[in-house]
Each structure stands twice: as C-alpha cells, then as structure tokens.
Amino acid sequence: MITKRKVTLSIITVAFLLTSIFVPALAASYSDVPDGVWYSDACSKWGYLLDLKDGDDLQPDAQVTRAEIFHVLNNLLGFGQADTTFTDAVSHKYAKDIGAFEKAGVIKGAGDGTCLPDELFTRWQAAILFGQVLGLELDVKGFDYADAADLAAVNPQAARYQGALNRSGYYNGTNTAYTNPNEKVFSPNLPFSRAEIFGLVNNMAKGGYIASATKDFTAPDNRVEGNMIIAADAKISDVSIVGDLVIAPKLGNGEVTLDNVIVTGSLFVRGGGVNSIIITGEQSKIGRIVVDNAGSSAVRISVEGNAVVTAIVLTSAASEVVVEGTVALVLVAPEAAGVVLVIQNADVEELVVTTICEVTIDEDSVVEVLEVFSDKAEIDNEGVIELAVVVEGLVITGNAPEEEEIMDSALSDIYAG
C-alpha cells in the first residue's frame, strides 16, 4: 500500500561532472593573410564560412556584424534556413540565417521587432550567443579577467556565460590595454574582427570537425585534444576527447555512435534523430549530456554495453527526447517546459522534473527516485517507480509508485511551475 507523508528534503544540488580531424574544405590561402601570424591557421581553415574563396582578400582586421556571425555559425553548425519576422532583416542578405536562429530561440531581438543585423558584434554579445548556441550552463566559474566587473555591469548573463566559455577554452580574452598593458581583459564592448571570429571558431573545433559521414574514426594515441564538433553521421571508437563534444544541428536526423569514448567535458546534443545518439562500450564515460535541440525532431540517447553516463540534462522543449539504458540522473530543467520525455528500457537512479512536461516511463523501465517540482507535469508510469517525491496535487497515472512522499512546500516553490 502506498504511504503518503509530509517530508522535508534538502535542496537538490546536482554536481555535474563537469590537430584537426577533418576540415570540410581545403585550407585556403588569402592574399592578405601572411604566414606565421597568430590567425593564419584559423583563417585558412574557416574563411570559407564567410563565403571567402582561395585567393580572396580576407580582411582579417575588418570588424564583423551580427548578421555575418549568424551566417558563419549557421554554415558551421547547420541550424538550417528559415524566414525571419524581424522587420529590419526580412530583406537582408543573411535573412535565412537570422530566421534559423530566431526559430531555434537563439535570437531574441531588440524588443521592438528588430534584430539590428548590421550592428557590430561585440564581445559581450558573443558570450551570450556562443553560450546559447553551444548550450553551455550559466553558473560555471572561470571568469577572472581584470575587467570582470565591467562585463557584469554591461550584461550579467554575458558574464556568467563567459565563465563557461573560458573554462572550455572557446575564448580566452585579449591583452588590450586596460589599467595595465599586461593584464588579460575581456573588453565587453569591443567588436570582433574577422581574424578573431575565425580564431574563436577554431577553438570550438580544435579537436576536430566531422562534416561528412565517417564510419569508424579513431585518433592517434587514442586521444583528441580540444573541443570537437560532429556535423554528420559518424562512429567514433576508442578515443578520449579532452574537451567538449558538440553534436551539431547539421546532423539532422542522422546517427552518431560513441564506442569506448571518454568525454572529459560535456556532450552537447543539438541534432540527431530517433536512431541517435548511441553510447556503447564498457570504456565509455560521459559525465554530462545536455540535450538542447529546440525546433528539431525527436532525439534518442541510448546508453549501452556498460557505458557510464552520469547525467542527461534537458534544457529545451524539443518535440521528444527518448532515454534508454542505465543513467544516474535525468533532469528536465526549467528551460525545457513543454518537452516530451520517454524513459524506455531504462534504469534511472534519479529523475528530476522541474517544469511543465510530459513524462512516460515504459513497462521495461525502473526509476529509483522520481522528484517532481511542478504540479502541472504529466507523469505516466507503466514501469516501476520505487520512490516518488512530488508536489502536492500531482497525479501519477498508470502504475502507482511503490512509495510516495509529498514534498515540503518550501521546496516546491523552488521551481514554480
């Protein structure tokens, strides 16, 4: 018989464990990019993202606009093409790129129906854009530049994203004179040059960029140094990735298999379909998977063959996310309101739901502890829930939990629903 009692829980604190493989075009030689300067390699690799061809003037010191960086990132990651509703962008050269990021919820605009596509792209804006595009968390420590207070004053959200960008090596500041010429500063209002943007992209894919189908990739010494992007069907075997791994939207409904793969940073899932992402092999170890494929179709995360995944975090309202296999923690974050989560043939130690969503637990699944902070969540259980700790008024359909406890009201207020 189910027992219901009032309990007081401690506030949940989730501690997340927190050489190029492939370049999609032949390295180009630009007439105004000399050999041996700090940006030579990055520009030769990534100049094509701005539609520049071999022999063109790249203009490395030219400052880039907001629309140009949307175009660069869309060519790199593949958010697709879409119409925009921003009045100052509907006839723009890069209107479809702007529309794609608008559809994905990345571009919010200026609040008056415009997005200012031809304004220069500043560093504080970059911190937010790159943080949102990559799905980085806001509260990562790591921002310690001399002008940290200046960035926080300009935009607190940008300062919090910059900590994550710094931790993962995407952007490491500049030596522009501040109070001391030798200080490392962020310079929040300083625009980016083309050379700097290509350098930032190079950091995003320092460990490699897979843009065409790759059946069985391995690395020398079984090790990849730096962040890596996968933008096409791929199987990676017996590799340690020292950095973050990004599954780009360009993957579409494709499939990625990670066989005996260790990711020391985070795995960000921005693309993939019902047959992706497969994590297998007893040597596979991933601390944190962030699923943020807003506007995409269903995506499946399948953990197989004694692979270890500590946490899967849903941070956007994708149409459906399917989780299979053994996972320590599945978290539906507040940003994922409206998501459909299917726990399928899975063993989940802890499932935490903080917002409005639909959760189905199939007959072949076991959830050891279910914690629900929103009384508007819909939970259908055909499997086994050993313990459910829920807000008052929540009804779990299907099989009743083996034990159910009513959450303390102070805790339920943490995630108002």
For each residue, the residues with C-beta under 8 A, 3 or more apart:
1:
2: 400 401 402 403 404
3: 403 404
4: 404 405 406
5: 405 406
6: 405 406 408
7: 389 405 406 407 408
8: 408 410 411
9: 12 389 407 408 411
10: 13
11: 411 414
12: 9 352 371
13: 10
14: 311 329 331 352
15: 18
16: 137 266 287 288 310 311 313
17: 287 288 310 311
18: 15 140 265 266 287 288
19: 207 208 220 224 225
20: 23 45 205 206 208 209
21: 207 208 209 210 217 219 224 228
22: 208 209 210 211 212 214
23: 20 26 27 45 209
24: 48 209 211 212
25: 28 48
26: 23 54
27: 23 44 45
28: 25 44 47 48 52 53 54 55 56
29: 33 44 54 55
30: 33 43 44 47 52 54 55 56 57 58
31: 55 56 57 58
32: 57 58 59 60
33: 29 30 37 39 40 43 44 47 58 60
34: 37 40
35: 40
36: 40
37: 33 34 40
38: 199
39: 33 42 43 60 195 196 198 199
40: 33 34 35 36 37 43 44
41: 44 45 202
42: 39 45 46 195 198 199 201 202
43: 30 33 39 40 46 47 58 60 194 195 198
44: 27 28 29 30 33 40 41 47
45: 20 23 27 41 42 198 202
46: 42 43 49 72 76 198 201 202
47: 28 30 33 43 44 50 52 56 58 198
48: 24 25 28 51 52 53 75
49: 46 71 72 75 76 198 201
50: 47 68 71 72 75 194
51: 48 71
52: 28 30 47 48 56 58
53: 28 48 56
54: 26 28 29 30
55: 28 29 30 31
56: 28 30 31 47 52 53
57: 30 31 32
58: 30 31 32 33 43 47 52 194
59: 32 62 194
60: 32 33 39 43 193 194 195
61: 193 194 195
62: 59 193 194
63: 120 121 191 192 193 194
64: 68 69 72 120 121 191 192 193 194 197
65: 68 69 117 118 119 120 121
66: 69 70 115 116 117 118 119 120 121 125
67: 70 71 89 92 93 94 97 98 117 118
68: 50 64 65 71 72 94 121
69: 64 65 66 72 73 121 126 129 192 197
70: 66 67 73 74 94 97 98 100 101 107 117
71: 49 50 51 67 68 74 75 94 97
72: 46 49 50 64 68 69 75 76 197 201
73: 69 70 76 77 79 101 129 133
74: 70 71 77 78 79 80 97 100 101
75: 48 49 50 71 72 78
76: 46 49 72 73 201 204 205 209 229 231 248
77: 73 74 133 229 231 246 248 249 250 270
78: 74 75 231 248 249 250 251 252 271
79: 73 74 97 100 101 103 104 106 249
80: 74 100 103 249
81: 96 97 99 100
82: 96 99 100 102 103
83: 90 95 96 99
84: 89 90 92 95 96 98 99 102 115
85: 90 99 102 113
86: 89 90 98 102 107 109 113 114 115 117
87: 90 113 114
88: 92 114 115 116 117
89: 67 84 86 92 94 95 98 99 114 115 117
90: 83 84 85 86 87 95
91: 95
92: 67 84 88 89 95 98 117 118
93: 67
94: 67 68 70 71 89 97 98 117
95: 83 84 89 90 91 92 98 99
96: 81 82 83 84 99 100
97: 67 70 71 74 79 81 94 100 101
98: 67 70 84 86 89 92 94 95 101 102 107 115 117
99: 81 82 83 84 85 89 95 96 102 103
100: 70 74 79 80 81 82 96 97 103 104
101: 70 73 74 79 97 98 104 106 107
102: 82 84 85 86 98 99 105 106 107 109 115
103: 79 80 82 99 100 295
104: 79 100 101 249 294 295
105: 102 108 294 295 316
106: 79 101 102 129 132 133
107: 70 86 98 101 102 115
108: 105 111
109: 86 102 112 113 114 115
110: 114 115 116
111: 108
112: 109
113: 85 86 87 109
114: 86 87 88 89 109 110
115: 66 84 86 88 89 98 102 107 109 110
116: 66 88 110 119
117: 65 66 67 70 86 88 89 92 94 98
118: 65 66 67 92
119: 65 66 116
120: 63 64 65 66 191 192
121: 63 64 65 66 68 69 125 126 191 192 197
122: 125 126 188 189 190 191 192
123: 126 127 171 186 187 188 189 190 191 192
124: 127 128 151 154 155 158 186 188 189
125: 66 121 122 128 129 158
126: 69 121 122 123 129 130 171 192 200
127: 123 124 130 131 151 155 158 159 161 162 165 171
128: 124 125 131 132 155 157 158 161
129: 69 73 106 125 126 132 133
130: 126 127 133 134 136 161 165 170 171 200 204
131: 127 128 134 136 138 161 162 164 165
132: 106 128 129 135 136 161
133: 73 77 106 129 130 270
134: 130 131 170 204 244 246 268
135: 132 268 270 290 292 315
136: 130 131 132 140 161 164 165 168 268
137: 16 140 164 290
138: 131 157 160 161 164
139: 160 163
140: 18 136 137 160 163 164 167
141: 163 167
142: 162 163 164 166 167
143: 148 151 159 160 162 163 166 186
144: 148 166
145: 148 151 173 183 184 185 186
146: 178 179 180 183 184 185
147: 150 151 178 185 186 187 188
148: 143 144 145 151 152 159 186
149: 152 153
150: 147 153 154 186 188
151: 124 127 143 145 147 148 154 155 158 159 162 186 188
152: 148 149 155 156 159
153: 149 150
154: 124 150 151 158 188 189
155: 124 127 128 151 152 158 159 188
156: 152 159 160
157: 128 138 160 161
158: 124 125 127 128 151 154 155 161 162 188
159: 127 143 148 151 152 155 156 162 163
160: 138 139 140 143 156 157 163 164
161: 127 128 130 131 132 136 138 157 158 164 165
162: 127 131 142 143 151 158 159 165 166 171 186
163: 139 140 141 142 143 159 160 166 167
164: 131 136 137 138 140 142 160 161 167 168
165: 127 130 131 136 161 162 168 170 171
166: 142 143 144 162 163 169 170 171 172 173
167: 140 141 142 163 164
168: 136 164 165 227 243 244 265
169: 166 172 203 206 226 227 243
170: 130 134 165 166 200 203 204 227
171: 123 126 127 130 162 165 166 200 203
172: 166 169 184 203
173: 145 166 184 185 186 187
174: 184 185 186 187 190
175: 181 182 183 184 185
176: 185 187 190
177: 180 181
178: 146 147 183 185 187
179: 146 183
180: 146 177 183
181: 175 177
182: 175
183: 145 146 175 178 179 180
184: 145 146 172 173 174 175
185: 145 146 147 173 174 175 176 178
186: 123 124 143 145 147 148 150 151 162 173 174
187: 123 147 173 174 176 178 190
188: 122 123 124 147 150 151 154 155 158
189: 122 123 124 154
190: 122 123 174 176 187
191: 63 64 120 121 122 123
192: 63 64 69 120 121 122 123 126 196 197 200
193: 60 61 62 63 64 196 197
194: 43 50 58 59 60 61 62 63 64 197 198
195: 39 42 43 60 61 198 199
196: 39 192 193 199 200
197: 64 69 72 121 192 193 194 200 201
198: 39 42 43 45 46 47 49 194 195 201 202
199: 38 39 42 195 196 202 203
200: 126 130 170 171 192 196 197 203 204
201: 42 46 49 72 76 197 198 204 205
202: 41 42 45 46 198 199 205 206
203: 169 170 171 172 199 200 206 226 227
204: 76 130 134 170 200 201 227 229 246
205: 20 76 201 202 208 209 226 227 228 229
206: 20 169 202 203 225 226 227 228 243
207: 19 21 224 225 226 227 228 241 242 243
208: 19 20 21 22 205 224 226 228 229
209: 20 21 22 23 24 76 205 228 229 231
210: 21 22 214 217 228 229 230 231 232 234
211: 22 24 231 232 250
212: 22 24 232
213: 232 233 234
214: 22 210 217 232 233 234 235 236
215: 235
216: 235 237
217: 21 210 214 234 235 236 237 239
218: 222 236 237 238 239
219: 21 222 223 224 239
220: 19 223
221:
222: 218 219 238 239 240
223: 219 220 239 240 242
224: 19 21 207 208 219 228 239 240 241 242 243
225: 19 206 207 242 243
226: 169 203 205 206 207 208 242 243
227: 168 169 170 203 204 205 206 207 243 244 245 246 265
228: 21 205 206 207 208 209 210 224 241 243 244 245 246
229: 76 77 204 205 208 209 210 245 246 248
230: 210 234 236 245 246 247 248 251 256
231: 76 77 78 209 210 211 248 250 251 271
232: 210 211 212 213 214 250 251 254
233: 213 214 251 254 255 256
234: 210 213 214 217 230 256 257
235: 214 215 216 217 256 257 259
236: 214 217 218 230 239 256 257 258 259 261
237: 216 217 218 259 260 261 281
238: 218 222 259 260 261 283
239: 217 218 219 222 223 224 236 260 261 262
240: 222 223 224 261 262 264
241: 207 224 228 244 245 261 262 263 264 265
242: 207 223 224 225 226 264 265
243: 168 169 206 207 224 225 226 227 228 264 265
244: 134 168 227 228 241 263 265 266 267 268
245: 227 228 229 230 241 263 265 266 267 268
246: 77 134 204 227 228 229 230 268 270
247: 230 251 256 267 268 269 270 271 272 276 277
248: 76 77 78 229 230 231 251 270 271
249: 77 78 79 80 104 252 270 271 293 296
250: 77 78 211 231 232 271
251: 78 230 231 232 233 247 248 254 256 271 272 276
252: 78 249 271 273
253: 272 273 274 275 276 297
254: 232 233 251 271 272 273 276
255: 233 272 273 275 276 277 278
256: 230 233 234 235 236 247 251 272 276 277 278
257: 234 235 236 277 278 280
258: 236 261 263 277 278 279 280 281 284 286
259: 235 236 237 238 280 281 284
260: 237 238 239 280 281 282 283 284
261: 236 237 238 239 240 241 258 279 281 283 284 286
262: 239 240 241 283 284 285 286
263: 241 244 245 258 266 267 285 286 287
264: 240 241 242 243 287
265: 18 168 227 241 242 243 244 245
266: 16 18 244 245 263 287 288 289 290
267: 244 245 247 263 277 286 288 289 290
268: 134 135 136 244 245 246 247 289 290 292
269: 247 272 277 289 290 291 292 293 299 301
270: 77 133 135 246 247 248 249 292 293 296
271: 78 231 247 248 249 250 251 252 254 276 293 296 299
272: 247 251 253 254 255 256 269 276 277 293 296 299 300
273: 252 253 254 255 276 297 298 299 300
274: 253 297 298 299 300 322
275: 253 255 300
276: 247 251 253 254 255 256 271 272 273 299 300
277: 247 255 256 257 258 267 269 272 289 299 300 301 302
278: 255 256 257 258 302 304
279: 258 261 284 286 301 302 303 304 307 309 325
280: 257 258 259 260 284 303 304 305 307
281: 237 258 259 260 261 284 305 306 307
282: 260 305 306 307
283: 238 260 261 262
284: 258 259 260 261 262 279 280 281 305 307 308
285: 262 263 307 308
286: 258 261 262 263 267 279 289 307 308 309 310
287: 16 17 18 263 264 266 310 311
288: 16 17 18 266 267 310 311 313
289: 266 267 268 269 277 286 301 309 311 312 313
290: 135 137 266 267 268 269 313 315
291: 269 299 301 312 313 314 315 316 318 321
292: 135 268 269 270 314 315 316 318
293: 249 269 270 271 272 296 299 316 318
294: 104 105 316 317 318
295: 103 104 105 318
296: 249 270 271 272 293 299 318 319
297: 253 273 274 318 319 320
298: 273 274 318 319 320 321 322
299: 269 271 272 273 274 276 277 291 293 296 318 320 321 322
300: 272 273 274 275 276 277 321 322 323 324
301: 269 277 279 289 291 309 312 321 322 323 324
302: 277 278 279 322 324 325
303: 279 280 307 309 323 324 325 326 327
304: 278 279 280 307 324 325
305: 280 281 282 284
306: 281 282
307: 279 280 281 282 284 285 286 303 304 325
308: 284 285 286
309: 279 286 289 301 303 312 325 326 327 328
310: 16 17 286 287 288 327 328 329
311: 14 16 17 287 288 289 327 328 329 330 331
312: 289 291 301 309 323 327 329 330 331
313: 16 288 289 290 291 331 333
314: 291 292 318 321 330 331 332 333 336 339 341
315: 135 290 291 292 333 335 336
316: 105 291 292 293 294 335 336 339
317: 294 335 336 337 338 339
318: 291 292 293 294 295 296 297 298 299 314 321 336 339
319: 296 297 298 340
320: 297 298 299 339 340 341 342
321: 291 298 299 300 301 314 318 339 340 341 342
322: 274 298 299 300 301 302 342 344
323: 300 301 303 312 327 330 341 342 343 344 346 348
324: 300 301 302 303 304 344 345 346
325: 279 302 303 304 307 309 345 346 347
326: 303 309 346 347 348
327: 303 309 310 311 312 323 330 346 347 348 349
328: 309 310 311 348 349 350
329: 14 310 311 312 348 349 350 351 352
330: 311 312 314 323 327 341 343 348 350 351 352
331: 14 311 312 313 314 352 354
332: 314 336 339 341 352 353 354 355 357 359
333: 313 314 315 336 354 355
334: 337 354 355 415
335: 315 316 317 355
336: 314 315 316 317 318 332 333 339 355 357
337: 317 334 355 356 357
338: 317 356 357
339: 314 316 317 318 320 321 332 336 357 358
340: 319 320 321 357 358 360
341: 314 320 321 323 330 332 357 358 359 360
342: 320 321 322 323 359 360 362
343: 323 330 346 348 351 359 360 361 362 365 367 383
344: 322 323 324 362 364 365
345: 324 325 362 364 365
346: 323 324 325 326 327 343 364 365 366
347: 325 326 327 365 366 368
348: 323 326 327 328 329 330 343 351 365 366 367 368
349: 327 328 329 368 369
350: 328 329 330 368 369 371
351: 329 330 343 348 359 367 369 370 371
352: 12 14 329 330 331 332 371 373
353: 332 357 359 370 371 372 373 374 377 379
354: 331 332 333 334 373 374 414 415
355: 332 333 334 335 336 337 373 374 377 415 417
356: 337 338 374 376 377 417
357: 332 336 337 338 339 340 341 353 374 377 378
358: 339 340 341 377 378 380
359: 332 341 342 343 351 353 377 378 379 380
360: 340 341 342 343 380 382
361: 343 365 367 379 380 381 382 383 385 398
362: 342 343 344 345 365 382 383
363: 382 383
364: 344 345 346 383
365: 343 344 345 346 347 348 361 362 383 384
366: 346 347 348 383 384 386
367: 343 348 351 361 370 381 383 384 385 386
368: 347 348 349 350 386 387
369: 349 350 351 386 387 388 389
370: 351 353 367 379 385 387 388 389 390 401
371: 12 350 351 352 353 388 389 390 407
372: 353 375 377 379 388 389 390 391 394 407
373: 352 353 354 355 391 407 411 412 414 415 417
374: 353 354 355 356 357 377 391 394 415 417
375: 372 391 392 393 394 412 417
376: 356 417
377: 353 355 356 357 358 359 372 374 394
378: 357 358 359 397
379: 353 359 361 370 372 394 395 396 397
380: 358 359 360 361 396 397 398
381: 361 367 384 385 396 397 398 399 400 401
382: 360 361 362 363 398 399
383: 343 361 362 363 364 365 366 367 399
384: 365 366 367 381 399 402
385: 361 367 370 381 388 396 399 401 402
386: 366 367 368 369 401 402 403
387: 368 369 370 401 402 403 404 405
388: 369 370 371 372 385 396 401 403 404 405
389: 7 9 369 370 371 372 404 405 406 407
390: 370 371 372 394 396 404 405 406 407
391: 372 373 374 375 394 406 407 412
392: 375 406 407 409 412
393: 375
394: 372 374 375 377 379 390 391
395: 379
396: 379 380 381 385 388 390 400 401 404
397: 378 379 380 381
398: 361 380 381 382
399: 381 382 383 384 385
400: 2 381 396 404
401: 2 370 381 385 386 387 388 396 404
402: 2 384 385 386 387
403: 2 3 386 387 388
404: 2 3 4 387 388 389 390 396 400 401
405: 4 5 6 7 387 388 389 390
406: 4 5 6 7 389 390 391 392
407: 7 9 371 372 373 389 390 391 392 411 412
408: 6 7 8 9 411 412
409: 392 412 413
410: 8 413 414
411: 8 9 11 373 407 408 414
412: 373 375 391 392 407 408 409 415
413: 409 410 416
414: 11 354 373 410 411
415: 334 354 355 373 374 412
416: 413
417: 355 356 373 374 375 376
